Amino acid sequence: MKYVISRLLLFSLFTVGTLFPQERTLNAGKLKAFDAFVLQEIEANNIAGAEVYLVQNEETVWHSALGNKNMQTQAALEKNSIYYIQSMTKPIISAAIMQLVEQGKLSLSDKVEKYIPEVAQLRVTTDPELGMNGPTTAREGDITLEQLLTHTAGFSHGLGNSQLDQELFAALYNETLDYKGHENLESRVLTLLKAPLIGQPGQQWVYSASPDLLALILQRVSKQSIPSYLQEHLFDPIGMVDTGYNLTESQAQRVMQLHTYDEEGNFGLSELQVPTQGNTVYGGTHGLFSTVKDYTKFCQVFLNEGKANGHQILKPETVALMRKNAVGSFLGESRGFGLGFGVLYNSEKDPSPAASGQFYWGGYFRTHFIVDPTENIIAFFMTQKLPNGNDYNVALSRFLYGALEK
């Protein structure tokens, strides 16, 4: 469980402060300090560039793009650039699954083996340090759709330090960032199912690759390809014009490149870049490209009782359910997880200045978003950098709430 806590910290939004009163507005003047912070990070060669986008009451309050999208060519980062959003794919897949739940095609209590029979054979490791082929014990209880949505099914993501996690990551992702180890999603899911669970279903929260199973279920139940379903039922009605697993040539020109450190510790363009075309693994854990404006439209669905562009994307009661903590105190006494993203459920026991109801998530290349229903705010910090860390989502929270005033 030690690595579970470390992974959770990558996505936490804890900042020191006290609760502010409600009915406040963002002071754009105060957000100039955020740009100064970003410029300092660029000058220090900590990032190539970053885009900051804050919306309140559906109006843009602050939008800046600083630095470069490619340090090698010195190409400037522009507003509404395209990013590989990694785990910000997960909430989108979760929303698609909940559409099928609304239609009665799925139930949160459904056994996952109903749709993916191989799940029935899963057992639980007794020692993750002994790897994927180590000793196991019998599984107690069924794995349900709700557990996949809440990361409580007992799956791993291969991101931990145990031998099991290291072997699983290599098997799932071929030890590279180009994700060419599998030809399709089913291949990757079946590889995941060769590993034992790292905990009993429903007995813990572990950040996991379970959204890949959700994506496969989406495909099998809807009888559509995942890109086709998302385009028809989410992207088109919401108005997300720059989001997908593959990009056009013109869109590819707007992509911010991944940057990292070389063996000598110098920061620059990564040798590995995610392909913008030819991708065939349409994952639920990651895989989508998107922009701040597109993803804002998606987030706005959860502030507008499920509506977008005159379309009812999700029912109001579904939105409320997805935004509600569904994992008890597995993650602590203030923050939990809903059906697709992290949630702040008890602000009185949290050091953040946010009120209960805030929800958020991020991607491994340091793309972060915060949605605050109390303040009616959607906020982003977007860059493309490895390794992952907690500093920029903390900065996003700090500058966001520092700019609020009556």
N, C-alpha and C positions, 0 to 999 in steps of 0.2 A: 504493500500500500504506500510505501515511501515515495515511489516514483509517481503515483497518482497525484499526490500533493504537489510535487514539482511541476507536473504538467498543468495542473489547475492554475498554478501561479502565472503561467504564460498568458492566461486569458483573464486574470482577475483585474479589477479596475479600482483597487483600493487606493484611496488618497486620504491624507489627513485633512479633517475639516469638520464643521458642524453643519447641521441641517439649516438650509435657508428657507425663508417663507416662500409660499407659492405665488403665482401670478407675477412672475418676473420676466424680463426680456433680456436678450443678449445685447450687450454693448459692443458694437463692432470696433470701437476705438480701443477697447481693452484687448481685443484679439490680435492687435498688432504685436503684442508680446509673444504670441504663438509663432508668428512669422520670424521674429528675432531668434526664437529658440530653434526653429528649423534651419535658419541660416547658419547658426552656430554649429549645428550638427553636420551641415554640409561642409563648412569651413574646416571642421575637425576630421573630415573624411570618415565620418561615421555612417553617412548615407549619401547616395548620389543625388537624391532629391526627394521631395514629398509633396503630396497634394492634401490640402485641408479643406473640408467642406462642412459647413454648419447651416442647417435649415431649421427655422422656427415658424410654426403656424403656416407651413407650406411655402414660406418665403425664404429665399437665400439671404442669409445674414453675412456670411463670410465664405469666400472662395479664393484660394491662392494655390498656385503651383510654382514651386521654387526648385532650382537646381536643374539637373540633367536626367533624362530618361536613359541615357547611355553615356557613361563616363568616358568611354573610349573614343566615341565620335563627337562628344560634347554637344550632342543634340539636346535641346532644351525640353524639359518636362512641361507639357501644356495642360491647361485645364481640361477635365473630362478625358484624360488619358485612359487607356485600357490596362487592367492589371489582372494577373493570374491570381484569383481570389482564394484559392486553396479551400480551407474549411468553411469559408463563407458560402460554399456550395451547400453545406448541410441544412441550413434553414430553408433553402429553396426546395430541396427534396422533401423535407418535412412538410412543407405547405402542400406540395403535390399529393403526398400520401394522405393528408387530412382532407383533401378534396374527395378522394375515393372513400374515405370513412363517411363523409357527409352523404355520399351517394349510396351508402349501404353495401358497397362492394368489398369493404374491409371493416373490421372491428378492432378497436384497440386491444381487446382481450383475445384476439385470434392467436392460435399457436403458429409460430413462424414456419414450422415444419409442414404446415398445410400448403404453403407456397414454395418452400425450398425443402424438399424431403430429407436432404442430407443433414439438416440440423438435428434430426432425431438421434443421430449417432454420437452427438457431442458429449464428451466427458469433461471433467475439471482437473486441472493440474494440481498435484500435491506439492510441487516445488518448481516454480518458474525458473530457478537457477539451473535446472537440469535440462532445459530446452524443450523443444516441441515434442520430442519423443520420450520425455521423462515420464515417471509414474503418474497415474491419474486415479481419480475416484469417480463414483457414479454421480451423475447430475441429479439434483433434487429439485423437482418442479419443472414446469414448462417454460420455454422462452417465448415471450409474447411480443406482439407488435409494439405495444407501449414501451416495453423494455428497450427495444431497438431505438425508439425515438428519444429515450431519456438516458441512454448509455448505462443502463443498469443490468444488461443481459449477461454480463460476464466476459464479453469479447475484449480484446486488446486492439491497439492501433499500431503496435510494433514500435512505439516511440519511447518505451521505457528502457532501463539499463539491464534488465535481466537477460539471461541467455535465451529464454523463450522469445522475448521481445526482439532481440537482435536478429534471431533466426527468422522470425516472422516478417520483420521489416524487409530483410533481404529477399524473402520469398515473394512478398507482395509487390515490392517496388524495384526489384532487380538491382538494389544498392545504388541506384542513380536517381536523378531528378527528372529524367525525361519520360518515366513511366511507360517504357516500351517493353516491359517484361511480360505483358499479357496482351492478347489480341482483342479481348473483349471483357466486359464486366463479369460475365459468368465465370470465366477462367479465374479472375482475381478472387471472386467470392468463394469458389470451390477450394482455392488455395488457403484462404482464411479458415475454412471449415476443416482443414487438415490439422490445424493446431487445436489443442484443448483450450477450453475456457480458463480464464485466470481467476474466476470466482463463481460462486453459485448464482444462478439467475435471481435478480431482484434483491440481492443481499449487499450490494455496494454500487458506487458510481465510479466507473473507470472510463476515461475518454477513449473512444473506440472507433473501429471501422464499421460499426453496425449500420451506418447510413448506406454503405454499399449494398447491404442486404435489402434495405428499404428501396433503393433504386431498382434492384432486380425484381422485387415484388411489384413495384410500380409498372415495370415493363410487362411482366407476366399477366397482371390483372387488367391493365388498361388495354393490352394487346397493341400497344404502340411502342415505337422506339422511344427511349428516354428523351432525346433531343426533340422529337416530334411532339411528344406529350407536353413538355415544358413550353415549347413555342406556342402551341395551340391554346393551352389552358392557363398559362401564367405570363409569358413574355409578351405575346401579342395583345391580350386584353389589358395588361398593366401598362404597356407602352415601353417595354425594355428593348431597345433597338440595338444595343451593343453587348448583349450577353449571350454566351454560347460556349460550346466545347471546341468549336473551330471558328476561325475568323476569316473574313474576306481579306484580299490583299490590301485594300485601303485601310481596313481596321487594323491589320497587322502593323502598319506604319505608326500607329498610335500607341503601341504597347510599350510600357516601361520594362526595361530589361532587368534581369536579376543580377544583383551585385553581391559579392562576398569577399572574404579574405583569402589571399594565397598562402602558400607554405611559409613565406617570410613575414606574414602578418600585414601585408599591404592590401588595402581595400580597393577593389576595382570590379570591372565587368567579370561575371562568372563565365567559366568555360562551358557550363551546362545551361541551356536555355530551354524552356518548355516550348515544344512545337506549337505553332499557331494554326497549323492545318494538318490534316491526316490523322487526327486523334480518333481512336476507335473504342477506347475504354471510357464509357460515359458514366463516371462514378457518382456516388452519392456523398462520399467523404470529401472529395475534391474533384477538380476537373474544369470548372467554369472560369471563363474570363468575364469581366464586367467593368463598369465605370461607377463613379460616385453618383452620377445622376440616375443611372438605371437602378442601382441598388437602393437609392433613396425612394424611388417609386415603389419598390418592393416593400421596404420598411413602412412606407406610408399606409399600406394596406392594413397594418396592425395598429395604426392610430385612427383609421377611418372606418372602424367596425367592419373590416373586410372588403371595403369598396375601392375601386380604382377605375377612373374613366367611365363611370356609369355602369361598370360591371361589378357584380357581387362575386368576388374571387373566393372568399370564404365567409361563412356565416359569422355573425357577431359572437355567438356562443363558442364557436370554434376558435376564434381569435383570443377570446378570454381564457379558454382552456390552454392554448399554446403558451400564453404569457404567464401562466400560473406555475409556481414551483411544484414539481411532481415527484421530487426525490427526497422529501423530508429533510433531515439534517445530515444527509450523507456528505454534503460539501461544507457543512458548518451551520452556524446559527443565524446567518444573515443572508448568504447567497446560496442559490440552488440552481436547478435546471428545469426548464419547461419542456415543451415538445419541439425541440429544435435549437434552442439557444439558452445561454445563461440568463438568470433572473436574480434581481435583488428583491428579496421577499420580506426582509425585516431590517429596515434602515436604522432602527434604534440600537441595533447591535452591530452596526457596520461603520467603519471609519470614513466612508465616502460621504461627500455632501449631497449625494443623490437621495431622492425619496424612494420608498418602496414602490415597485412596479417597473423600475428601469430594467431593460433587457439589452443584451449585447452579445457579440462574438467577434472572432477574428480569424485571419488566415495565417498559415505558417510563414509566409513571406512578408509578414508584418503589414497586413491590411486589417484595419480595425473599425468597428462601428459601435455606436451607442445610440439607443433610442430611449428617450425619457418621456413617458406619457404625461407626467405631471406638468412638465414645462413645455410639452409638445415640440420636442427637439429631436432631430436626427443629426448625428455628427460622425465624421470620418477622419481618420488619418491613414493615408495610403502611401506605401512605398514598396520596394521589392528588394529585400535584403535577407541574407542568411549570415549567421545563425539567428534563430528566433530569440525573442526576449520580451520582457515585460515593460520596458521603459517607455515605449511610445504610446501604448494604450493608457498608461498612467498619466503621461503628459497630456493626452487628449482629454482625459477626465479633469485634470487639474486646470487647464486653460479654459475648458468649457464652463465649468462651474464658477471659476474665478471671474468670468465675464458676465455673469448673470446679476441683474440688479432690478430693483423696483422702479 
